[in-house]
Amino acid sequence: MRALAAAILACISFTAHANDLWASINIRSDHYTSDNTVYNTDTLGFGVEWATTPQQSWLAGWYHNSHHKPSIYAGFAEQPFAYQALKAGAAIGFVTGYPAADVLPLLAIIGSYDGTRYGSNIVITPPIGHFAAGSISLQLKFKTDLLSR
């Protein structure tokens, strides 16, 4: 847990010169799995995205996970595919709060709409063996003025 907190603080310190700071709200996650397990779909949470370039950003946040437990995540996203305000790419990082392990690797495909002030993310995570089911999540976000010069 201390290592994850250190990673979040590192994200903050490495992005002090960031172009944009987005606040995101995790709204919902739908899960896909081969078994009949019922997962929590109301995965409300809060996060931040620091965009260091139009294609790269650092991510950190908290949400109520599919097992009704709190999760903390931190990672890095690269979205090299873009058309106007739409972007696509992948993210890597770490997430806590799941029964299989204290900390799990995070790998996701991300599709984003980044408007002038508002946006959204669709986050697709693959299943991790028997540790975690795959999911498709919706995040809404808004750009803050905290890093404006």
Backbone hydrogen bonds, N-H to C=O, Kabsch-Sander energy under -0.5 kcal/mol:
donor,donor_aa,acceptor,acceptor_aa,energy
5,A,1,M,-2.2
6,A,2,R,-2.4
7,A,3,A,-2.0
8,I,4,L,-2.2
9,L,5,A,-2.3
10,A,6,A,-2.2
11,C,7,A,-2.1
12,I,8,I,-1.9
13,S,9,L,-2.4
14,F,10,A,-2.6
15,T,11,C,-0.9
15,T,12,I,-0.6
16,A,13,S,-0.9
18,A,15,T,-2.1
19,N,51,A,-2.2
20,D,51,A,-1.2
21,L,144,T,-0.5
22,W,49,E,-2.8
23,A,142,F,-2.8
24,S,47,G,-2.8
25,I,140,L,-3.3
26,N,45,G,-1.4
27,I,138,L,-2.9
28,R,138,L,-1.1
29,S,41,T,-2.0
30,D,136,I,-2.7
32,Y,134,G,-2.1
39,Y,37,T,-0.5
40,N,66,S,-2.4
43,T,41,T,-1.5
44,L,42,D,-0.7
45,G,26,N,-1.3
46,F,62,W,-2.0
47,G,24,S,-2.6
48,V,60,A,-2.8
49,E,22,W,-2.3
50,W,58,W,-2.5
51,A,20,D,-2.6
51,A,49,E,-0.7
52,T,50,W,-0.8
52,T,56,Q,-1.4
53,T,56,Q,-1.6
57,S,77,A,-2.1
58,W,50,W,-2.2
59,L,75,G,-2.8
60,A,48,V,-1.7
61,G,73,Y,-2.1
62,W,46,F,-2.9
63,Y,71,S,-2.1
64,H,44,L,-2.2
65,N,63,Y,-0.8
65,N,69,K,-3.2
68,H,65,N,-1.9
71,S,63,Y,-2.8
73,Y,61,G,-2.3
74,A,94,F,-1.9
75,G,59,L,-2.4
76,F,92,I,-2.7
77,A,57,S,-3.2
78,E,90,A,-2.8
79,Q,55,Q,-3.3
81,F,88,A,-1.9
82,A,80,P,-0.7
83,Y,86,L,-2.6
86,L,83,Y,-2.4
87,K,112,S,-2.5
88,A,81,F,-2.3
89,G,110,I,-2.1
90,A,78,E,-2.4
91,A,108,A,-2.5
92,I,76,F,-2.3
93,G,106,L,-1.8
94,F,74,A,-2.5
95,V,104,L,-2.4
96,T,72,I,-1.9
97,G,102,D,-0.7
98,Y,101,A,-0.6
101,A,98,Y,-0.8
104,L,95,V,-3.0
106,L,93,G,-2.9
108,A,91,A,-2.2
109,I,124,I,-2.8
110,I,89,G,-2.3
111,G,122,I,-2.4
112,S,87,K,-2.8
113,Y,120,S,-2.6
114,D,85,A,-2.8
115,G,113,Y,-0.7
115,G,118,Y,-2.1
119,G,141,K,-2.5
120,S,113,Y,-1.9
121,N,139,Q,-2.5
122,I,111,G,-2.9
123,V,121,N,-0.5
123,V,137,S,-2.3
124,I,109,I,-3.0
124,I,122,I,-0.5
125,T,123,V,-0.6
125,T,135,S,-2.5
128,I,132,A,-2.3
129,G,127,P,-0.7
131,F,128,I,-2.4
132,A,128,I,-1.0
134,G,32,Y,-1.5
135,S,125,T,-2.0
136,I,30,D,-2.7
137,S,123,V,-2.9
138,L,28,R,-2.5
139,Q,121,N,-2.6
140,L,25,I,-2.3
141,K,119,G,-2.4
142,F,23,A,-2.4
143,K,117,R,-3.1
144,T,21,L,-3.2
148,S,145,D,-1.3
